[in-house]
Amino acid sequence: MSSLALFVLGSAAGAGAGLLAGLIGIGGGIVVVPVVYYGLTVSGVSTDAAAHIAVGTSLAAILPASIVSFLGHWRSGNTDLGFLVAWGPGIAAGVVAAQTAAPHVRGVVLSAVFGLLCLLFAIRFAFPERFRPVLQQPPDGAFRQVAGVFVGACSGFAGIGGGILTNIVMTLSGLPMHKSIGRAAAVGIVVSVPATLTAAFASHAAQPLEIGAIDLPMWAAIAPAQALAAWFGARLAPHLSAANLSRIFAGALAVTGAAMLQSSMR
């Protein structure tokens, strides 16, 4: 695949990921990871290396879109800084641990785990009316820190911004969908900073245009398009119903999960 084709592919993936980031508060890894993985493998990169680079590049591209998405939902009154202060340390610790361990895990395993997570979460978002809150408020104290580490670890391994699990935790804790989305958008900021640093310095670059597990040309194609689309998605989200947002998310998760599972079986 030519450099121009990879750039176009990355920009398209960034735009799709950014729209999801704004609409549902996720980091966009469910779009970016499989697209980067496909582009690299078609270009001759081994499957294991492509999986690690796809995850690292996706996490590094999350920050600009997460900031834009967070500000959009903050203006709508659906998120706050207190959430970042309370949940941030546990999530950041989980991300660093996962990203440090990721280079020692087979790439096909990461792809399979990511695919299974996507399919599992698709069921939850496809039928929001069947998932009633199990708590009256989000976890607090030590339970909150454990939940935060779990969210961060899954994000670090799969290359997602943490919005998927955060959305589930918040909605099952009784928060309305729009407020859950706002908090999911905030998590992208917490995840992306330590994840980017860890991806850059915990792995050895195989190519001159890579920093650790981050592919710089793909990042340059993805990040600007992702941030711009996130702004549009965050403006659109308040005008859609919670049920419609859930079903949009479910469709994206189902398609991505199936694609990643198929790629891990080759």
N, C-alpha and C positions, 0 to 999 in steps of 0.2 A: 504494500500500500504506500502511495506517494506521501510526501510531507504535506502537500496541499489537501489531499483526501483526509489525512489524519486531523488536520486543523479544522476542516469543515465538520468532520464527525464529532470532534471535541466540542466545537461551538454549538452544534445541535444538541448534544448531550447536556451541555451546560444550560442551554435555554430550557430544556425539559426539566432538568433538576431544579433550576431556579424557580420555575413556575410551581413545582411541588413544594419547594421550600416556603414560598410565600403563602400558598393555599393551605398547606397542612402542617407547616412548621418543621418539616424534616430537612436533613442536610442535603439530600439529593443523591446519596450514594446508591440508592436503588436504581438510578438511571446511569450515573457516571461509572460505577464500578464495572458493570458488564460491558459497557461501550468501550472503555479504555482497555479492558481485558481483551475484547475482540480485536480492536485495532492493533494491539501489540502482538497478539498471537499470529494474526494474518501477516504482520510485518516480519515474522520470523523469531520473535522472542519466545523462550520456553514457557510452558504453561505455569510452572511454579513461579518463575520470575515475574511473569505478566500479572499473576494474581496479587503478588506483594506490591508491585508498582501501582496497579489499579487502585488498591486500597489506600496506599500512601498518598497518591495524587488526589484521590477523591477527598480525603480528609484535609489536605492542604488547601483545596479549592473551596471548602465550606465557609471559611471565615467571612469573606466579603458578603456572600449571600445571606449568611446568618445575621450579620449586623443589620443589613437592609431589612430583612424579614422581621427581626426583633423590633426595630424602630417602627415599622408599619403596624405591628400588632400592639405595641405600646401606645401609639397614638389612638388606637381604637379602644384602649382601656382593657385589653385582654392579657396583659402580662405586667410584671414589675421587677425591679432590681432585687427585692427581697428574696425572690425565688433563686436568683443566681447565687446570692450570698449563702443561703441555706443548703442548697444542693450541689453547688460548684465543687467543693473540695473532694467529696466522695466520687463524683463523676470523673474529675480530672485524674484522681489516683487510679481508677479503673482503666482509663484510656492509656495512661503511661504503662501500666503493667501489661496490657494486651499488646500494645505496639512493640514493647521490648521483647515479648515472647513470640510475636508473629513471624519473624524471619526463621524461626526454628520449627515452624509448623508447615506441613506440606500445603502448597497452594491449592491443590484440588480439594483438600479438606476444608480450607477456608471457603472455597466456592460452594461446596455442598452445604456447609453450615449456614452460609448466607442465604442460599436458596430455600432451605427448610424454614428458616426464620421468616422469610418473606411470605411463604405459603401459609404458615401458621398465623401470622398477623393479618393476612388477607381475610381469613375467616372471621376474625374479630371485627374488622371494619366493614365487611360486607353485610353483616347483620347486627347493626348497632343496637337495635331494639331488644335483642336477646341477651345483651351483656349489661346486666344491672350493676350499679355500684356495690362493691363489697365492703367499702369503708365510708365513713361519714366525712372524712377529710384526709388529705394526703399524709403519708407516713411521717412520723416525727422521731426525734431522738436517734438512738442507735439504729433502729429499723430504717430510718431515712438514709443514713450513711451507707448501710448495706445495700439498699436499693440503688443508691447513687453509684456505688462501685460496680454493681451488676450492669447498670445502664452504660456506664463508661467502658467496661470491659467488652461488652457486646459491640459497642460502637467501634472500638479500636480494632477488633478482629475483623469486622465486616466492612469497615470503611464507611459507615453511616454516621450521621451527626447526632444520634441519640434521640431524635425526635420520635421514632417509631415506638420505642419502649416508654419514653416519657409520656407520649399520648395515651398509651394503654394504662400506665400507672395513674395518671391524673384522671382519666375518665372513670376507671374503676374505683377511684377515691371520691367520686361524686362531683367532680368539676364539670361544668358544661363543656361541650366540644370546642367552642371557640376559645375559651380560656385555656383549655388543655393545649390547643394549638399554639397559643401565645407562649406558654411555658416551654413547649417543645422547641419553638424557635430560639428561645433563650439558651437552651442546652447546646445548640450548635456552636455558640460562642465559646462556651466552657470546653467543649470537646476539641474544637479545631486548633486552639493554641497549643496545648501540650501534645496533641496528636501530630501536628506539623513538625514541632521540634524533635519529637521522638522518631518520626519517620525519616527526618533529614539526617539525624546523627546516630541512630541505632543500627543503620544498615550501611553497607558499602555500595557506592554507586558503580554500576557496570558500564555506563556510557558517559562521555564528557558532558552531555546536556542533562544529567541527572544529579540531584542532590539526595544521597541516600536512596530511599524508595520513591522519590518524587521525580516524575518526568516533567521537566520544565516546559518544553514546547506544548505538551498536552495541558499543563496547568494554565499556560497563557491563552490557550484556546477556550478552556472551560470557564475559568473564574469570571472574566468580564461579562460573558453572556449569562452566566448563572446569577450574578448580582443584579443585572438589569431585569431579568425575568422574575426574580424574587420580589422586586419592588412592585411589579405589576400584579403578581399573585397576592401579595399582602393587601393591596388595594381592593382586590376582587373578593377575597375571603369573607369579609363581613356581610356581603350581599348574598351569600349562598347559605342554605340551611345546613345544619349539622349532619343530617342524614345524607345529603348529597355529597358533602365533603368526605364523609366516611366511605361512600361507595366509590368515589373517584380514587381515593387512596387504595382501596381494596383491589381495584382493577390493575393499578400500576404494580402493586405488590405481587399479584398472581402472575402477571406476565414476566416480571423480572425473576421471580423465584423459579418458575419453570425453566427459563433460559439458563440460569446459573446451575441448576441441577443437571440439566442436559450437558452443559460444558464440563462439569466435574466428572461425568461418566465416560468421557471420550478416552 
